[in-house]
């Protein structure tokens, strides 16, 4: 009997074909600049030319979960080939995340909105969860993990997370591209494809495919090995940044400015979990 390929591999193949076509149009390639070794190994390091653009490891406790700020976000956008003029208008931005506009879908819009909330989980933007009947706020963006609405701690790349489910929406020929074209935002779509977003898709999706249920990544630098959630690995962070920036530059400015090592007890628990999820209430004390 012939078996169907896994959805993730199909998506990777689609992205490969799209990226190759776009690179043929003169887009930036992996040979654009020397490697800036941040401690991540391939494919988690992404395209060498852009590794330095992603957040560095924090060097002081005060940097934990701090947002980029608008000036840094605009500077990063320029480094990956985007400008504020490439972003959607406020009206179209609202339509996209609410499922409005031509061909809009409320559920798809909800997934996009949830993704933005998860990926901008920095100081002043807590995720809200219900734990033992109480609403609990958590801010864990720098760790590359978050707490879902049911109180489970997990990586944003976990299979159950909206930030993983959105892959089908952003794939070539998917909902987001179709919506942008149908709603007069083709220029925004072309700007996105001409940016580093395109070449970072391949290592980003490859990283997710090989990381099991935990969806964590190790970093080794200066003889020290630490672990962080997948969303803070350079290719995933840059892809997510580009997508959020074209939706709303002010929201992209709320993404984490630094990544932080996840405490070892939390790493062990997530890695040991068959679902990549653990109760936040049990491990919150390590993340304060």
C-alpha positions, -999 to 999 in steps of 0.1 A, spaced: 0 0 0 13 34 -9 15 58 21 11 95 21 41 117 30 40 134 64 24 169 63 56 185 76 76 170 48 52 181 22 53 217 36 91 216 36 91 205 0 67 233 -9 89 258 8 120 244 -9 104 249 -43 92 284 -35 126 294 -21 145 282 -50 123 300 -74 126 332 -54 163 330 -50 164 328 -88 149 363 -87 180 376 -70 171 372 -33 198 370 -6 216 337 -2 236 319 24 268 334 9 259 370 15 281 374 46 305 355 69 291 334 97 285 350 130 287 320 154 261 325 181 265 289 194 237 272 174 245 244 150 229 239 116 200 239 108 192 257 141 216 285 132 198 293 100 214 311 71 248 324 82 243 358 67 214 365 91 224 347 123 236 379 139 202 395 134 184 372 158 184 380 196 216 373 215 218 355 248 211 378 277 240 390 298 220 405 327 189 395 347 172 428 338 172 417 301 149 387 307 117 389 287 124 425 276 109 435 243 129 448 213 114 483 212 104 500 180 138 514 170 155 480 173 126 463 154 129 488 125 166 483 124 162 445 123 136 448 96 160 468 74 187 442 80 164 414 66 151 435 37 118 450 51 106 485 57 76 499 76 60 509 43 59 471 34 35 465 63 -3 462 60 -24 492 67 -40 493 102 -74 484 86 -60 454 67 -40 443 97 -72 441 117 -90 423 90 -63 397 87 -64 388 124 -101 388 127 -108 368 95 -123 398 77 -117 410 42 -121 392 9 -118 354 15 -113 359 52 -118 330 76 -124 337 113 -106 305 125 -75 312 105 -75 348 117 -78 335 153 -48 313 148 -27 342 135 -38 364 164 -29 337 189 5 332 173 13 369 177 3 368 214 25 338 220 55 352 202 53 386 219 50 372 254 73 398 269 72 423 298 37 439 298 22 412 276 14 382 298 -2 350 286 -33 342 306 -40 306 316 -66 290 339 -48 269 366 -68 253 394 -97 276 386 -77 308 388 -65 330 360 -27 331 360 -4 354 339 30 343 327 58 360 308 84 336 293 92 349 259 130 349 263 130 312 272 112 304 239 84 286 258 49 297 269 19 286 290 -12 277 270 -47 285 281 -50 252 300 -19 258 321 5 236 301 41 247 296 54 240 261 75 252 232 57 274 206 68 248 181 48 221 200 25 202 176 -5 214 196 4 251 195 -12 276 172 24 287 163 30 253 148 -5 249 133 0 282 114 26 265 92 -2 254 68 -15 290 67 19 305 57 29 278 33 32 289 -4 -4 288 -18 -18 289 17 -43 311 34 -21 341 42 -7 345 7 -41 341 -9 -56 366 15 -29 392 8 -34 388 -29 -72 390 -27 -71 421 -5 -48 443 -25 -17 436 -5 4 419 -32 32 444 -26 34 433 10 36 396 0 63 403 -25 83 423 0 80 394 24 92 369 -2 122 392 -12 133 394 25 153 370 45 120 353 54 123 331 23 157 317 28 151 312 66 120 291 60 141 260 50 163 257 81 134 268 102 111 240 91 140 215 90 147 224 127 111 216 136 112 183 118 141 169 137 133 181 172 107 156 184 79 165 208 100 188 230 109 213 203 139 226 222 173 235 209 207 234 225 233 262 223 270 256 229 294 285 232 324 292 254 323 256 265 288 259 280 258 241 267 223 255 274 188 250 260 161 273 247 128 269 230 127 266 192 111 300 187 143 317 198 165 298 173 177 323 146 157 310 116 124 306 134 128 339 152 135 358 120 107 341 101 83 349 129 96 385 131 91 391 94 56 378 95 46 399 125 63 429 111 43 430 79 11 426 99 20 453 124 55 468 131 44 478 166 37 442 175 70 430 161 86 455 185 72 435 214 91 403 205 119 392 229 152 412 226 173 384 242 171 347 247 176 330 280 186 294 289 157 274 302 165 261 337 177 225 337 147 210 357 123 224 332 144 212 302 145 177 317 107 177 323 97 189 288 122 165 271 109 136 291 72 144 284 58 123 254 38 154 244 64 181 251 40 196 277 43 198 315 21 216 341 33 251 345 22 251 382 48 224 389 77 243 373 68 280 377 92 284 406 122 278 383 111 305 358 106 335 381 
